[in-house]
Amino acid sequence: MAIGKSSDYKESCDLFLKLLLKRKNLNASWILEKNENHLQSSYSIPLGDEVKKEQNASIATLLEDVKVSKLLTADDVLASIATIEIESGVVAIFNLDAQGYLFLYTKKDNISLKDITQLQPVINKFSTSLKACKAFSAQEKLLKSLEIQNQELSDYAHMVSHDLKSPLRSIDTLTAWLKDDYSDKLDASGNKNLGLIRNSVEKMDTLINGILAYSTIGKNRFEVYDVDLNNLVKDVLSLIRIPDHIYIITQDLPVIKGDKYRLQQLFQNLITNAIAYNDKDKGLVEIDVKDQNEFWQFSVKDNGIGIEETYFEKIFKTFQKLENNKASTGIGLSIVKKIVDLYGGTIWLTSELGKGTTFYFTLKKQSNGTA
């Protein structure tokens, strides 16, 4: 019989019970589930009245006696928990454990104890399939709920970011005017404080942009195309400020399938991170790659301050940052990890205090097309 061929509860019941009724020449079938101290119908064939009945002593006694299965003559108690009208005949009841009770009804007394015994293994499989259907349904609801919550969080992040950017622009403009018009009237301390205000505004703007970038990753489909990472890294290096004492070494990089914008975010965050945490007179940042069959394994290595092992996992979480860098927003590496996850890859690091850090990450050679 067709058991376990559908993950939908009703469809699974239809496939199995319709065939069972036809083969055994039975008149009806229904399933009752326990809901606290109530019984409620979850399926009926033919479609009958919904049962939602509080268990009384008679019903409780009847069901408690059904340890595995039982064959009973139709009576008033059974009639009270049936989805269709029954007056005579017999009812076979099967205990489906957590899935409730299955009732098979026939007017002609054409089901026997032998039939019940033969059906029991099949009914057990049916019970297991219903359990799987419910688990699948619960997972579907959870995923849908998470999808809605993620969308709401994304919308909220956009709204809040927009509301925050407007006053920040005003503050930045006003402080710029003050500096231009009154710098000669302010003492050194006043000019310094104006500079601190503008630096704080710039940091806040960077943080807001980071939150927006993080909240949009994975929300949209994108066109997958060839991206030459050699050209992409050159573009990144032309966009960021590289101090004179920092030297960037780039090995020959591949052309990969993906989205240029997300890949640029990925490399830019790692490179700027390597520059920001470099305390050497001659700072080095080396970008390399290895072919790992279905993946490319990239590395961004520096000879900077290094990272304590206690931070290895923390730094990939949103707003987590090293204690000795107050300028960091704590969002860059979480963006990196989210993009790597999007490409079906992994990211990790090795580091030694005072000697430097190497970030490794893998990217699938075929992207899934979700940005």
C-alpha positions, 0 to 999 in steps of 0.5 A, spaced: 500 500 500 502 507 498 505 509 505 510 514 506 509 517 499 507 524 501 510 528 506 503 532 506 498 529 512 492 529 508 495 526 502 498 521 506 491 519 509 488 519 502 493 515 499 493 509 504 486 509 507 482 510 500 486 504 498 485 500 504 477 501 504 476 499 497 480 493 498 477 491 505 470 493 502 469 498 509 465 504 509 469 509 513 475 511 516 477 517 521 483 519 525 482 522 532 487 526 536 488 527 543 488 535 545 489 535 552 482 532 555 479 533 548 478 528 542 479 532 535 478 529 528 484 530 524 482 526 518 475 523 515 473 519 509 468 520 507 468 527 509 464 527 515 462 532 521 468 535 525 469 531 532 471 536 537 469 532 544 471 532 551 473 526 553 468 523 558 469 517 563 466 512 558 470 515 552 476 515 556 475 507 558 474 505 551 480 508 549 485 506 554 483 499 553 486 500 546 493 498 547 494 496 540 488 495 536 481 492 538 474 490 534 468 493 537 461 493 536 458 499 534 454 503 540 452 509 542 459 511 545 463 510 538 457 513 535 459 519 539 466 520 537 465 518 529 465 523 524 459 520 520 453 517 523 453 509 525 448 505 528 450 498 527 456 494 524 463 493 527 469 498 528 476 496 528 480 501 533 488 502 532 492 505 537 497 510 533 501 512 539 502 520 539 498 520 532 492 518 536 487 513 534 485 510 527 478 508 526 475 503 521 468 502 520 464 497 516 456 496 516 457 488 514 461 485 520 466 484 514 472 485 518 475 480 523 480 479 529 484 476 524 484 481 519 486 486 524 492 482 526 494 482 519 493 489 518 497 491 524 504 491 521 501 496 515 498 500 520 504 501 524 508 503 518 502 508 517 503 511 524 510 512 522 509 516 516 504 520 519 509 522 525 514 524 519 508 528 516 507 532 522 514 533 523 515 535 516 509 540 517 512 543 523 519 544 520 515 547 514 511 552 519 518 554 522 522 555 516 516 560 514 516 563 520 523 564 520 523 567 513 517 572 515 521 574 521 528 575 517 524 579 512 521 583 518 528 584 521 531 586 514 525 591 513 526 594 520 534 594 519 532 598 513 527 603 516 532 604 522 538 605 518 534 610 514 531 614 520 538 614 523 542 617 517 538 623 516 540 626 523 547 624 522 547 627 515 545 634 518 550 633 524 555 632 519 553 638 515 552 643 521 559 641 524 562 642 517 559 649 517 561 650 524 569 648 522 568 653 515 565 659 519 568 659 526 574 655 526 578 662 527 574 663 533 574 657 536 581 655 540 585 648 539 580 644 544 574 647 540 576 645 533 579 638 536 572 637 539 569 638 532 573 633 529 571 628 534 564 629 532 565 628 525 569 622 526 564 619 530 559 621 525 563 617 520 564 611 524 556 611 525 555 612 518 560 606 517 556 602 522 549 603 519 552 601 512 554 595 515 548 593 518 544 594 511 549 590 508 549 584 513 541 585 513 541 584 505 545 578 504 542 572 502 535 576 500 535 577 493 537 573 487 542 575 482 545 573 475 551 569 476 556 570 471 564 570 471 568 574 475 575 575 474 578 575 481 585 579 479 581 585 476 576 585 482 582 585 487 585 591 483 578 594 484 578 593 491 585 596 492 584 602 488 578 604 493 581 603 500 586 607 503 593 603 503 598 606 508 605 607 505 608 602 509 603 596 507 605 592 501 599 587 498 602 581 495 597 578 490 598 571 487 594 569 481 587 568 482 581 564 478 575 566 474 569 564 478 562 564 478 558 569 482 556 576 483 561 581 483 558 586 488 558 580 494 565 578 492 568 585 492 565 586 499 568 579 502 575 581 499 574 588 501 573 587 508 578 582 509 583 586 506 581 592 510 581 588 516 588 586 515 591 593 514 587 595 520 590 590 525 598 591 522 603 594 527 609 593 523 614 598 520 613 594 514 606 591 513 605 585 509 598 582 506 598 576 502 592 574 498 593 566 495 588 561 493 589 553 492 584 549 488 580 544 492 576 540 487 569 543 488 572 549 492 577 554 491 580 555 498 583 562 499 587 565 504 588 573 506 595 573 510 598 578 514 604 579 519 600 584 524 598 584 531 595 577 531 589 574 534 588 571 541 585 564 540 579 566 545 576 570 539 577 565 533 569 564 533 567 570 537 569 575 531 565 572 526 559 574 530 555 581 529 558 587 533 564 582 536 570 586 536 577 585 539 578 589 545 584 593 542 581 596 536 575 601 539 575 604 531 572 597 529 564 597 528 564 589 529 560 588 523 565 586 517 567 579 519 560 577 520 559 580 513 564 576 510 562 569 514 555 570 511 557 571 504 562 565 505 556 561 507 552 564 502 557 560 497 556 554 501 563 555 503 567 555 510 571 560 513 576 559 519 583 562 521 590 561 524 594 566 528 599 567 533 600 574 537 605 578 535 606 575 528 600 575 524 593 572 522 591 568 516 584 567 514 582 561 510 575 561 506 572 556 501 568 558 495 564 553 491 566 553 484 558 553 482 554 559 486 547 558 487 545 564 485 542 567 491 545 574 494 
